[in-house]
């Protein structure tokens, strides 16, 4: 109990920003796929291969977080179809939307 009292201000700081997660699992999940692919494949032979793999993995994770189909996004970019908005636009829209009320 003394430990809680000693760190009361730090422990209650979360109430100032309830939208901030209490753990880092999201950040750990973001890098888990990179590490798994690297372990399975043993890495890439060339720097360009690593950059391509990392770019597509990042795009896939961003699409997943924005709840859009990665394959649909790729098809739209490759064919010039604009049914799926550009990721920077979607991110701006999501960032400007009001945060859901805490439950």
N, C-alpha and C positions, 0 to 999 in steps of 0.2 A: 504494500500500500504506500509505503514511503517513496518508492521509485515513481509511482504514478503522480504523487503530489509534487515531487521534485521536477518532473517533466510535464506538468499540467499545461503550461502555455504551448509547448510544442505539440502535445497530443490534441489539443483543441484547435490548433491552427487549421485543421482540415475543415472546420465549420465555416471558415472565411471563404473557401473555394470548394464547394461540394461537387463541382463538375470534375475535379481532378481525382483520378483513381487513387485508391489507397495502396495499390501494389503496382509492380512493374511487369506483370504477366503479359500485357499487350506488347511491350517492347521486346520481351524475351520471345514471344511468339513470332514477332516480325523477323527476327534473325534465325529462328530455328530452321526454316526451310533452306536458307542459304547453307547452313552448316550441314544439314542432312544431305543435300545435293553434293556438297564438296566431299563428304566422307564416302558416299556411294561411288561417285565418279573418279575420285582421286584427284580432283581439280581439273583444270583445263590445260591444254598444251600451249596456249598463246594468250596474251593479255587481251586481245580483241574477243576471244571466246569467253573469257571471264566477264568482260564488260557486257557482252551480249546477254549472257545468262543472268547477270545481276539486273540488267535493265528490264528484261522480260519478267523476272520474278517480282521486281518492284512494281511494274505496271499491273501485274496480276493481283498483287496484294492491295494496291490502291483501288482497283476496280472492285475487289471483294468488299473493301471497307465502305465504298460508295454504293454498294448493292446494285452494281451493273455487271452484265456478262462480259468477261474478259474477251471471249471469242467474238462476241458481237462488236465490242469496241475495236478489236483488231480489224475485223471485216469492214467496219465503217471507215477506218483510217486508210485501209488499202484500196478500197473501191471509190473513195471520195464521197460516199453517202454520209449525210450529216444527221442521221436519226439519233445518234448518240453524241451528246455534246462533248467538247474537249475537256479533258481531266482538269486543267486549271480552272475552267469556268465552273465545273461541278464542285470543285473544292471551295471556290469562293462562295458559291451559293450555300453550300453546307455550313461554311464558317459564319456566314451572316445570318443564318436562321437562328431564332431564339433557342436557347438550350432547354431541354425538357425539364419540367419541375421535378425536384428530387422527391422520391417516395419514402 
